[in-house]
Every structure is written in structure tokens, then in C-alpha cells.
Amino acid sequence: MSKHAGIARFTYNWGLATWGDMSKDGLKPNKYLLKKFFNNHVKSEFTWIKESGICQKITQYAFDNLGDAFSKFFSKKGGYPKFKKKGHHDSFTIDAGGKPIPVGGTSIKLPTIGWLKTYEGLPHTTCKSITISRTADSWFIAFAYEQEYEPTVKQHDVVGVDLGVKELATLSTGVIFPNPRHYKTHLSKLRRLSKDLSRKLKGSNNRFKARQKLARHHEAVANLRKDTLHQITTYLCKNHATIVVEDLKVSGMLANRKLAQVIADCGFYEFKRQLEYKAKKFGCEVIIADRWFPSSKTCSNCGHIQDMPLKERIYNCGSCGLSIDRDLNAAINLSRLATA
Ligand SMILES: [Zn+2]
């Protein structure tokens, strides 16, 4: 697998360098041109690519990845593609020459590579291509397949969601997702492990071990974040027909102060991404409220608007006398946007 990832990386980097050279010479490269040139003139020079047991599809997918990276760059959705480094996001994609690849259970037969065992059971289906990637010292398998979903029966028509500091999320229905407590301890362990690593001699075996430890812990924390987000987004999409959330594209410090660590770390983008694909899956609608909508400052009873410093946890309306939890008040205001 490392060998496959290495060839994918080599091909990608070769393509990226060649792309740059051609552009400098005033030519207009594209992935098809590079792929063809590579297959006809370059590949034969590198015998290790053609070794037996190596799936020859990986170089093609490497060029597709490069093409995608440049498309993103040209449409201003991403920066100029960077060279891949060994050990950073190692991955490769393979297929079975257009034939469907059967998947299912806890083992899978990869084209050319052969049988592998998986820790988790895979759904019984087929797929067209498979991407294998490495995080810390574990390998992951990813593939796309089609599945029909029945929309779930919804308990509530509308829900407003306030993402906050004290609670992770407060819903207008009164449901609260508290901030995960274990998160802080994990962060302090992360800091300790980083310190450990920085104290080890460069190039030493102990440094290698410390780095592995840190990488594993990074992965564990990342998984905790994802898990917490998944719990919220699944609950929302399964049980509500319309979901209103605030647009939180605030970056940097502001986001960190305003949001629970989990959301601040994962990014609102990931929260939104999960909501949107689960909305399709469970059959509901997601409304993203304008980020300047004064959800915290408005009284959910009479519509009066007043200043609400972050430290004030209770909204005491200066007009109608309503006294309500700050986050719940904001969530209710958001839910109203669905019918507005
Ligand atoms: Zn009021």
C-alpha cells in the first residue's frame, strides 16, 4: 500500500512539475496530455512503477487528481496545487478496469492487490473505484455507492439551531446538545504529546515513536469532533422537516470566542456539509440564515431589539418583560425565519 501511495505521489508530483514547466514555455497543459506523455515516454524509464503486484490504474487517477486540483485553482476555489510530501495524506485510487468491484463484510478483494481485512463491516454493494488513504498509522478505504433512502417521519416541522459557547447547540424545541466534556482533557494531552515530541532528538528512534503517538492522538481527537458533529446533524435531519442555522463563516479569533471548541475546530463548513447531505438522505430542508440576522438581540416574544453582551446568559426583554435563556431565544428567532 505504501508502494502504491508512493507511485501515486511520484506521478502527481511529476505531473505538477511538468505542468509548471510547460506553462513557463507558454504552452497550455492538461491532464490528458500529461497522462499520454507519461504513459508513452516516462513510465518505461521507471521500472519500479511497472513491477508486478502494482495496479497500473493508480497513475491515471493521480493525473485525474492533478486535473481536479487545477480546475479548483482556475475556478478560484483553491490555491495553486502543491507538491505531495511522503507521509502527508498518502493515498491512491484504483479500479477494476471499469468492472464493478464487489464490496461487503469485513474483507475485500482489491484489484491487483488482493484480499484485505477491514475492521468495520462494509455494506454489501458494488463500486467503480476505491481510494485508499493513510492517517497516522492506519489505512482507510473509501468508495461511493448508490442507495435509496426513504424520508423519515418528522417530529417537528421547523427547528432553529443556535450554535454557542456554553452549549454546543441549543434548539428552538428546547433540546440542548451540551459541550462535550472529554474534549478539554484530550486537548491538554495533545499539548503534552507535542511537547514530548519537541524534546526528542531529531532523527532518533524515540522521536519517531513520539511522532507516531502524537499522530494517533490527533486522529482520535479529530474522530471525537466528527462524531459529536455527526450526532447533532443526524438528529436534526432525522427529526425536523426544516432546519434553520446561522451562517457562521466568521474566521479566526472571532469564531473561536463565539463558538464551542468542537465547531470552531471542525469549522462551520463541515457542519453545513453534513447537514446538507443528510438533508437529502432523510428528506428535509436546510435554511442558512444571513449572518447579520440579529438572532441574539431580538426578543422572540415581541420583536424588540436590544444589545446583548456575550456574558449575559438570560435575555430580559426591555419591552415586554420576557425572561428567557439567551441561546433558546436565538434559536426560536431562527426557527421563525422558515415561515418569514
Ligand atoms: Zn419582548
Residues whose N, C-alpha, C, O or C-beta is under 5 A from the ligand:
A	BS01	ZN	C299 N301 C302 G303 H304 C317 S319 C320 G321 L322
